[in-house]
Amino acid sequence: MQALLSVYNKSGIVEFSKILANKGFNLISTGGTAKSLVDAGLKVQQVQDVTEYPEMLDGRVKTLHPKIHGALLARPELPHHQEDLTKYNIKPIKIVVVNLYPFVETVSKPSTTLLDALENIDIGGHTLIRASSKNFQNVIIIVDPSDYKWIGERIESSGLESITLEERKKLALKAFQHGCSYDAAVTQYLSTVDIKDQTIETAKGNPSVEFPGEFVPLYEKKADLRYGENPHQKAALYSIPNGGGIANAQLLHGPALSYNNILDGDAALKAVREFSQTACVVIKHTNPCGLSVHQDQAEAYTRAFNGDPKSAYGGILGFNRKLTLAAATALKSVFYEVIIAPDYEPEALALLSKKEKLRIIRIPEAATQEAFTQPDIRTITGGALLQSPNPIIKDESTKNWKVATTNQPSEQQMKDLLFAWRVSKHVKSNAIVFAKDETIVSIGAGQPNRSQSVDICCKVGGDKVKGCVMASDAFFPFADSIDLAHAANIACIVQPGGSIRDQEVIDAANKFNIPMVLTGNRNFLH
Ligand code: 93A
């Protein structure tokens, strides 16, 4: 019996091949893979000894040969296939282990040239996958090293034939999916790479920020989820391999993540990465109902919680720094569904792990700080909308702000205005944020008119709103919101400006001596 091994990622291949060798398989392999196996003391037949052609064209042609593909595509039960095998001296291959050149990793590097990218488009390996998968009744195809263990154990205990037809089909399906997302990545890369006025050696592509003529997301399925937004909806999680973010986060403790947990966890991550200072957010239904920045993380948590203690129950907590034991101690008595942080002090993790229902998530390294480069994608009936992500608001952005009123905000108020402005970016439009001491006091989210959001802020904040700053994610179309702000004793306002009634709105602020700052840009979130 013959096995063909040709892998870029060589982890686990020696151990798996040893099992095959012990079971009497003839191991056939390509250059680098063969070397790893020989170095480990295994007897290997080189592909070039089977094909009687050397690997050529810098390895572009290794396994592309009828002696290999005849061995993969033959159906031994058909007499005329048997005749061909005998006539051309081809021996069937029963098991194929392949994984492809690292195309996604290669094009993710900003320094990658077009030539590097093209060299990393795997042709032969891909063809091995397709041929073996097409003939899955006769050939076992393995593309995922995590399958070595169970298949190895099975072959060892019960032989190759014990792998059932259903299992073979699943492996073939996985292999086709693997090839499919690989081709999607190539398609996306080629549709965005700019080769105008550049040599093939130097042309660089950045597939993540431009909008291609044809868009094929390069997502890989990560998990089936129990259900979707509601129990009667089916759902699954897909991720961009090595793409960071919540889709590649690690669940350290607790029950499996739900669709809504992931969605809210994403909102938490996006909200805390807006701040370079130590921050804590409480998310409910994708809106931050509490958020605070403070150099003491436990204090940031307590302030965020106190923003709206009633709504915090069952919320999603987000941190942009390693979670300390002090913060874990402060939060442990409240019921939260999920907590996300870039890391956890061991004592903090141990303490929180006592809470059975709490899902504790570690966000991949640097994800709480790095800028988004992935486009925002949203499906619509019959298509999709893409946009570049709304960038992180820099401290320097206040240099472009204009004070529209006679009264100027104080330095402390400017700090709070910038804080509230940043928060308003993460609240569903029409968004109004009341804040004090870089902490949310109340939010008005998702209302069909702006003054209604102001109203909600006043009601939810109650006595606490006195002296707050107010941020609005888009301009005030009328002066009614300023009247409400005055009645609530709001100290200062930030908003984009740009309404045809700006003057009326500014006049109202002047009438009440409320300083008002115009940012010049809008932060809708629909
Ligand atoms: O350049 S290729 O597209 N041409 C081929 O004929 C071929 N056959 C296998 N790349 C080819 N492979 C790939 O080589 C496999 O998919 C695998 O990723 C890699 C293993 O090469 P080596 O064993 O030399 O490290």
Boltz pocket constraint, residues with backbone or C-beta under 6 A from the ligand:
constraints:
  - pocket:
      binder: B
      contacts: [[A, 5], [A, 6], [A, 7], [A, 8], [A, 9], [A, 29], [A, 30], [A, 31], [A, 32], [A, 33], [A, 34], [A, 58], [A, 59], [A, 60], [A, 61], [A, 62], [A, 63], [A, 64], [A, 98], [A, 99], [A, 100], [A, 101], [A, 119], [A, 121], [A, 122], [A, 123], [A, 124], [A, 125], [A, 126]]
      max_distance: 6.0
